[in-house]
Amino acid sequence: MLANFTSAIFTSLLLLSSPFISGDNKELSVKTQNPSLPRSDVDLLEFPLNLEFLEAEFFLWGSLGHGLDKAAPNLTDGGLPPIGGKKANLDPLTHDIIMQFAFQEVGHIRAIKKTIKGFPRPLIDISPGNFAKLMDMAFKQKLNPSFDPYANELNYLLASYVIPYVGLTGYVGANPKLQTAQAKRLVAGLLGVESAQDAVIHGLLYERALQKVEPYDITVAEFTGRISNLRNKIGRQGVKDEGLVVPPVFGPEGRTPGNVIAGDADSLSYDRTPEEILRIVYSTGNEHTPGGFFPECADGRIARSYCGWKD
């Protein structure tokens, strides 16, 4: 009875959201921009558009089987379509959550582009092959069979663990460098929702921390630890990432191995610079060498400067 009631709720939510799914909602349009922000604020607001595009495409494809070209084509500005997106095999609860995340990311892109001009969607690789390479790097061996983020809800949640946290740390790093109240307010709003998304993903995975990820005979906790360790390694700025289960000395106040929300010794969010983020999302450990999720370089003045592009 409860399962039927829950399914009915999800079905109702899906029907209510159908105008957005079809991409017909005119409220998705970008209406305003602010040319008065200092160049440094523009650069710091522009850079995270790369991560917002990545998250929007991954969550849209995973939940709905299509991306921004159908959901909000005006926000792409004619940018190249992503590589390898597909609809994930998700249970009703995970599908509903990821669909909400997807539309939240659409709003984030629109909010940034209402404030600054931004740039067209860059080429993004969300293919199973790219995630498989990332997981192979994390485990320092080739997983057999190759990791497929779209195969089931657990794989998809593990793949989702890879993405929002990186953007979250970027917003934490950008905030003290911003000069204007308008830019700080925007980043605070973006950070609040990105943090909540990350917490939901962590919570869903923490509930399954000791569950084995089939067919690898590796626990969810170990997957998250390996992913976090890889990001620390290629970010090249020490520990700014932690798995869901850690030695107690690294848990909150050094008292528990449970680590559902990562934080420093005072349980404050870690920060990252754009350079660190590029090293991670490129999967190369080098901000000058594109790859990973952005095979042809991320966009914006900061990212382009490391790829040798001139404005």
Contacts in CASP RR format, 6 or more apart in sequence:
PFRMAT RR
TARGET T0000
AUTHOR 0000-0000-0000
METHOD contacts of the structure
MODEL  1
MLANFTSAIFTSLLLLSSPFISGDNKELSVKTQNPSLPRSDVDLLEFPLN
LEFLEAEFFLWGSLGHGLDKAAPNLTDGGLPPIGGKKANLDPLTHDIIMQ
FAFQEVGHIRAIKKTIKGFPRPLIDISPGNFAKLMDMAFKQKLNPSFDPY
ANELNYLLASYVIPYVGLTGYVGANPKLQTAQAKRLVAGLLGVESAQDAV
IHGLLYERALQKVEPYDITVAEFTGRISNLRNKIGRQGVKDEGLVVPPVF
GPEGRTPGNVIAGDADSLSYDRTPEEILRIVYSTGNEHTPGGFFPECADG
RIARSYCGWKD
6 92 0 8 1.000
6 93 0 8 1.000
7 92 0 8 1.000
10 92 0 8 1.000
10 93 0 8 1.000
10 95 0 8 1.000
10 96 0 8 1.000
13 96 0 8 1.000
14 21 0 8 1.000
14 96 0 8 1.000
14 99 0 8 1.000
17 99 0 8 1.000
17 103 0 8 1.000
19 25 0 8 1.000
20 71 0 8 1.000
20 103 0 8 1.000
21 64 0 8 1.000
21 71 0 8 1.000
22 70 0 8 1.000
23 70 0 8 1.000
23 71 0 8 1.000
23 72 0 8 1.000
23 73 0 8 1.000
28 71 0 8 1.000
28 72 0 8 1.000
28 74 0 8 1.000
28 75 0 8 1.000
28 106 0 8 1.000
28 107 0 8 1.000
28 110 0 8 1.000
29 74 0 8 1.000
30 74 0 8 1.000
30 75 0 8 1.000
30 110 0 8 1.000
30 113 0 8 1.000
30 114 0 8 1.000
31 114 0 8 1.000
32 114 0 8 1.000
33 113 0 8 1.000
33 114 0 8 1.000
33 115 0 8 1.000
33 116 0 8 1.000
33 117 0 8 1.000
34 115 0 8 1.000
34 116 0 8 1.000
34 182 0 8 1.000
37 45 0 8 1.000
37 115 0 8 1.000
37 116 0 8 1.000
37 180 0 8 1.000
37 182 0 8 1.000
37 183 0 8 1.000
38 179 0 8 1.000
38 180 0 8 1.000
40 177 0 8 1.000
40 178 0 8 1.000
40 179 0 8 1.000
41 178 0 8 1.000
41 179 0 8 1.000
41 180 0 8 1.000
41 183 0 8 1.000
42 116 0 8 1.000
42 301 0 8 1.000
43 300 0 8 1.000
43 301 0 8 1.000
43 302 0 8 1.000
44 174 0 8 1.000
44 177 0 8 1.000
44 178 0 8 1.000
44 183 0 8 1.000
44 187 0 8 1.000
44 274 0 8 1.000
44 302 0 8 1.000
45 112 0 8 1.000
45 115 0 8 1.000
45 116 0 8 1.000
45 183 0 8 1.000
45 186 0 8 1.000
45 187 0 8 1.000
46 112 0 8 1.000
46 116 0 8 1.000
46 118 0 8 1.000
46 119 0 8 1.000
46 300 0 8 1.000
46 301 0 8 1.000
46 302 0 8 1.000
47 174 0 8 1.000
47 274 0 8 1.000
47 277 0 8 1.000
47 298 0 8 1.000
47 300 0 8 1.000
47 302 0 8 1.000
47 303 0 8 1.000
48 112 0 8 1.000
48 167 0 8 1.000
48 170 0 8 1.000
48 171 0 8 1.000
48 174 0 8 1.000
48 190 0 8 1.000
49 109 0 8 1.000
49 112 0 8 1.000
49 113 0 8 1.000
49 118 0 8 1.000
49 119 0 8 1.000
49 299 0 8 1.000
49 300 0 8 1.000
50 122 0 8 1.000
50 281 0 8 1.000
50 294 0 8 1.000
50 298 0 8 1.000
50 299 0 8 1.000
50 300 0 8 1.000
50 303 0 8 1.000
51 163 0 8 1.000
51 166 0 8 1.000
51 167 0 8 1.000
51 277 0 8 1.000
51 281 0 8 1.000
52 105 0 8 1.000
52 108 0 8 1.000
52 109 0 8 1.000
52 112 0 8 1.000
52 190 0 8 1.000
53 68 0 8 1.000
53 109 0 8 1.000
53 121 0 8 1.000
53 122 0 8 1.000
53 124 0 8 1.000
54 124 0 8 1.000
54 126 0 8 1.000
54 163 0 8 1.000
54 281 0 8 1.000
54 293 0 8 1.000
54 294 0 8 1.000
55 101 0 8 1.000
55 105 0 8 1.000
55 108 0 8 1.000
55 163 0 8 1.000
55 164 0 8 1.000
56 67 0 8 1.000
56 68 0 8 1.000
56 71 0 8 1.000
56 102 0 8 1.000
56 105 0 8 1.000
56 106 0 8 1.000
56 108 0 8 1.000
56 109 0 8 1.000
57 67 0 8 1.000
57 68 0 8 1.000
57 82 0 8 1.000
57 85 0 8 1.000
57 121 0 8 1.000
57 124 0 8 1.000
57 126 0 8 1.000
58 85 0 8 1.000
58 126 0 8 1.000
58 159 0 8 1.000
58 160 0 8 1.000
58 163 0 8 1.000
59 98 0 8 1.000
59 99 0 8 1.000
59 101 0 8 1.000
59 102 0 8 1.000
59 105 0 8 1.000
59 160 0 8 1.000
60 66 0 8 1.000
60 67 0 8 1.000
60 68 0 8 1.000
60 71 0 8 1.000
60 102 0 8 1.000
60 105 0 8 1.000
60 106 0 8 1.000
61 67 0 8 1.000
61 82 0 8 1.000
61 84 0 8 1.000
61 85 0 8 1.000
61 86 0 8 1.000
61 87 0 8 1.000
61 88 0 8 1.000
61 126 0 8 1.000
62 85 0 8 1.000
62 86 0 8 1.000
62 87 0 8 1.000
62 88 0 8 1.000
62 90 0 8 1.000
62 98 0 8 1.000
62 102 0 8 1.000
62 150 0 8 1.000
62 156 0 8 1.000
63 87 0 8 1.000
63 88 0 8 1.000
63 90 0 8 1.000
63 95 0 8 1.000
63 98 0 8 1.000
63 99 0 8 1.000
63 101 0 8 1.000
63 102 0 8 1.000
64 71 0 8 1.000
64 87 0 8 1.000
64 99 0 8 1.000
64 102 0 8 1.000
65 85 0 8 1.000
65 86 0 8 1.000
65 87 0 8 1.000
67 82 0 8 1.000
67 85 0 8 1.000
68 75 0 8 1.000
68 76 0 8 1.000
68 106 0 8 1.000
68 109 0 8 1.000
68 121 0 8 1.000
69 76 0 8 1.000
69 81 0 8 1.000
71 102 0 8 1.000
71 103 0 8 1.000
71 106 0 8 1.000
72 106 0 8 1.000
72 109 0 8 1.000
72 110 0 8 1.000
75 106 0 8 1.000
75 109 0 8 1.000
75 110 0 8 1.000
75 113 0 8 1.000
75 121 0 8 1.000
76 120 0 8 1.000
76 121 0 8 1.000
77 119 0 8 1.000
77 120 0 8 1.000
77 121 0 8 1.000
78 120 0 8 1.000
78 121 0 8 1.000
79 120 0 8 1.000
79 121 0 8 1.000
79 122 0 8 1.000
80 121 0 8 1.000
80 122 0 8 1.000
80 123 0 8 1.000
82 121 0 8 1.000
82 123 0 8 1.000
82 124 0 8 1.000
82 125 0 8 1.000
82 126 0 8 1.000
83 123 0 8 1.000
83 124 0 8 1.000
83 125 0 8 1.000
83 126 0 8 1.000
83 127 0 8 1.000
83 130 0 8 1.000
83 295 0 8 1.000
84 125 0 8 1.000
84 126 0 8 1.000
84 127 0 8 1.000
84 128 0 8 1.000
85 126 0 8 1.000
85 127 0 8 1.000
85 150 0 8 1.000
86 128 0 8 1.000
86 150 0 8 1.000
87 150 0 8 1.000
88 98 0 8 1.000
88 149 0 8 1.000
88 150 0 8 1.000
88 151 0 8 1.000
88 152 0 8 1.000
88 153 0 8 1.000
88 155 0 8 1.000
88 156 0 8 1.000
89 150 0 8 1.000
89 151 0 8 1.000
89 152 0 8 1.000
89 153 0 8 1.000
90 98 0 8 1.000
90 152 0 8 1.000
90 153 0 8 1.000
90 156 0 8 1.000
91 153 0 8 1.000
94 153 0 8 1.000
94 156 0 8 1.000
94 157 0 8 1.000
94 204 0 8 1.000
95 153 0 8 1.000
97 200 0 8 1.000
97 204 0 8 1.000
98 156 0 8 1.000
98 160 0 8 1.000
101 197 0 8 1.000
104 193 0 8 1.000
104 197 0 8 1.000
108 190 0 8 1.000
108 193 0 8 1.000
108 194 0 8 1.000
111 186 0 8 1.000
111 190 0 8 1.000
112 118 0 8 1.000
112 186 0 8 1.000
112 190 0 8 1.000
115 182 0 8 1.000
115 183 0 8 1.000
115 186 0 8 1.000
118 300 0 8 1.000
119 299 0 8 1.000
119 300 0 8 1.000
120 299 0 8 1.000
122 294 0 8 1.000
122 296 0 8 1.000
122 297 0 8 1.000
122 298 0 8 1.000
122 299 0 8 1.000
123 294 0 8 1.000
123 295 0 8 1.000
123 296 0 8 1.000
124 293 0 8 1.000
124 294 0 8 1.000
125 291 0 8 1.000
125 292 0 8 1.000
125 293 0 8 1.000
125 294 0 8 1.000
125 295 0 8 1.000
126 293 0 8 1.000
128 146 0 8 1.000
128 147 0 8 1.000
128 148 0 8 1.000
128 149 0 8 1.000
128 150 0 8 1.000
129 146 0 8 1.000
130 292 0 8 1.000
130 293 0 8 1.000
131 147 0 8 1.000
131 148 0 8 1.000
131 149 0 8 1.000
131 159 0 8 1.000
131 162 0 8 1.000
132 143 0 8 1.000
132 146 0 8 1.000
132 147 0 8 1.000
132 148 0 8 1.000
133 283 0 8 1.000
133 292 0 8 1.000
134 162 0 8 1.000
134 227 0 8 1.000
134 230 0 8 1.000
134 283 0 8 1.000
134 292 0 8 1.000
135 143 0 8 1.000
135 147 0 8 1.000
135 223 0 8 1.000
135 226 0 8 1.000
135 227 0 8 1.000
136 142 0 8 1.000
136 143 0 8 1.000
136 146 0 8 1.000
136 147 0 8 1.000
137 230 0 8 1.000
137 283 0 8 1.000
138 223 0 8 1.000
138 226 0 8 1.000
138 227 0 8 1.000
138 229 0 8 1.000
138 230 0 8 1.000
139 218 0 8 1.000
139 226 0 8 1.000
143 216 0 8 1.000
145 215 0 8 1.000
147 155 0 8 1.000
148 155 0 8 1.000
149 155 0 8 1.000
149 156 0 8 1.000
149 158 0 8 1.000
149 159 0 8 1.000
150 156 0 8 1.000
154 208 0 8 1.000
154 211 0 8 1.000
154 213 0 8 1.000
154 220 0 8 1.000
155 213 0 8 1.000
157 201 0 8 1.000
157 204 0 8 1.000
157 205 0 8 1.000
158 205 0 8 1.000
158 213 0 8 1.000
158 220 0 8 1.000
158 223 0 8 1.000
158 224 0 8 1.000
158 227 0 8 1.000
160 201 0 8 1.000
161 201 0 8 1.000
161 202 0 8 1.000
161 205 0 8 1.000
161 223 0 8 1.000
161 224 0 8 1.000
161 227 0 8 1.000
162 227 0 8 1.000
164 194 0 8 1.000
164 197 0 8 1.000
164 198 0 8 1.000
164 201 0 8 1.000
165 198 0 8 1.000
165 241 0 8 1.000
165 262 0 8 1.000
166 231 0 8 1.000
166 272 0 8 1.000
166 277 0 8 1.000
166 280 0 8 1.000
166 281 0 8 1.000
167 194 0 8 1.000
167 272 0 8 1.000
167 277 0 8 1.000
168 191 0 8 1.000
168 194 0 8 1.000
168 195 0 8 1.000
168 198 0 8 1.000
168 269 0 8 1.000
169 240 0 8 1.000
169 269 0 8 1.000
169 270 0 8 1.000
169 271 0 8 1.000
169 272 0 8 1.000
169 276 0 8 1.000
169 277 0 8 1.000
170 271 0 8 1.000
170 272 0 8 1.000
170 273 0 8 1.000
170 274 0 8 1.000
170 277 0 8 1.000
171 187 0 8 1.000
171 190 0 8 1.000
171 191 0 8 1.000
171 194 0 8 1.000
172 191 0 8 1.000
172 269 0 8 1.000
172 270 0 8 1.000
172 271 0 8 1.000
172 272 0 8 1.000
173 271 0 8 1.000
173 272 0 8 1.000
173 273 0 8 1.000
174 187 0 8 1.000
175 184 0 8 1.000
175 187 0 8 1.000
175 188 0 8 1.000
175 191 0 8 1.000
178 184 0 8 1.000
178 187 0 8 1.000
195 269 0 8 1.000
199 260 0 8 1.000
199 261 0 8 1.000
202 244 0 8 1.000
202 260 0 8 1.000
202 261 0 8 1.000
203 260 0 8 1.000
205 220 0 8 1.000
205 224 0 8 1.000
205 244 0 8 1.000
206 244 0 8 1.000
206 258 0 8 1.000
206 260 0 8 1.000
208 220 0 8 1.000
209 219 0 8 1.000
209 220 0 8 1.000
209 221 0 8 1.000
209 224 0 8 1.000
209 244 0 8 1.000
209 245 0 8 1.000
210 219 0 8 1.000
210 220 0 8 1.000
210 221 0 8 1.000
211 219 0 8 1.000
211 220 0 8 1.000
212 218 0 8 1.000
212 219 0 8 1.000
213 219 0 8 1.000
213 220 0 8 1.000
213 223 0 8 1.000
220 244 0 8 1.000
221 243 0 8 1.000
221 244 0 8 1.000
221 245 0 8 1.000
224 243 0 8 1.000
224 244 0 8 1.000
224 245 0 8 1.000
225 242 0 8 1.000
225 243 0 8 1.000
225 244 0 8 1.000
225 245 0 8 1.000
227 243 0 8 1.000
228 241 0 8 1.000
228 242 0 8 1.000
228 243 0 8 1.000
228 262 0 8 1.000
229 241 0 8 1.000
231 240 0 8 1.000
231 241 0 8 1.000
231 280 0 8 1.000
232 238 0 8 1.000
232 239 0 8 1.000
232 240 0 8 1.000
232 241 0 8 1.000
234 279 0 8 1.000
234 280 0 8 1.000
234 283 0 8 1.000
234 284 0 8 1.000
234 285 0 8 1.000
235 272 0 8 1.000
235 276 0 8 1.000
235 279 0 8 1.000
235 280 0 8 1.000
235 285 0 8 1.000
236 276 0 8 1.000
236 279 0 8 1.000
236 285 0 8 1.000
237 272 0 8 1.000
237 273 0 8 1.000
237 276 0 8 1.000
240 270 0 8 1.000
240 271 0 8 1.000
240 272 0 8 1.000
240 276 0 8 1.000
241 262 0 8 1.000
241 270 0 8 1.000
242 250 0 8 1.000
242 251 0 8 1.000
242 259 0 8 1.000
242 262 0 8 1.000
242 263 0 8 1.000
243 259 0 8 1.000
243 262 0 8 1.000
244 258 0 8 1.000
244 259 0 8 1.000
244 260 0 8 1.000
245 257 0 8 1.000
245 258 0 8 1.000
245 259 0 8 1.000
246 257 0 8 1.000
246 258 0 8 1.000
246 259 0 8 1.000
247 257 0 8 1.000
248 254 0 8 1.000
248 255 0 8 1.000
248 256 0 8 1.000
248 257 0 8 1.000
250 259 0 8 1.000
251 257 0 8 1.000
251 258 0 8 1.000
251 259 0 8 1.000
252 258 0 8 1.000
252 259 0 8 1.000
252 267 0 8 1.000
253 267 0 8 1.000
261 267 0 8 1.000
262 269 0 8 1.000
262 270 0 8 1.000
263 269 0 8 1.000
263 270 0 8 1.000
264 270 0 8 1.000
272 280 0 8 1.000
274 287 0 8 1.000
274 302 0 8 1.000
274 303 0 8 1.000
275 287 0 8 1.000
275 306 0 8 1.000
278 287 0 8 1.000
278 298 0 8 1.000
278 303 0 8 1.000
278 306 0 8 1.000
279 285 0 8 1.000
279 286 0 8 1.000
279 287 0 8 1.000
281 292 0 8 1.000
281 293 0 8 1.000
281 294 0 8 1.000
281 298 0 8 1.000
282 289 0 8 1.000
282 290 0 8 1.000
282 291 0 8 1.000
282 292 0 8 1.000
282 293 0 8 1.000
282 294 0 8 1.000
282 298 0 8 1.000
283 291 0 8 1.000
283 292 0 8 1.000
283 293 0 8 1.000
284 290 0 8 1.000
284 291 0 8 1.000
284 292 0 8 1.000
287 306 0 8 1.000
288 306 0 8 1.000
288 307 0 8 1.000
288 308 0 8 1.000
290 296 0 8 1.000
290 297 0 8 1.000
290 298 0 8 1.000
290 307 0 8 1.000
297 303 0 8 1.000
297 304 0 8 1.000
297 306 0 8 1.000
297 307 0 8 1.000
297 309 0 8 1.000
301 311 0 8 1.000
304 310 0 8 1.000
304 311 0 8 1.000
END
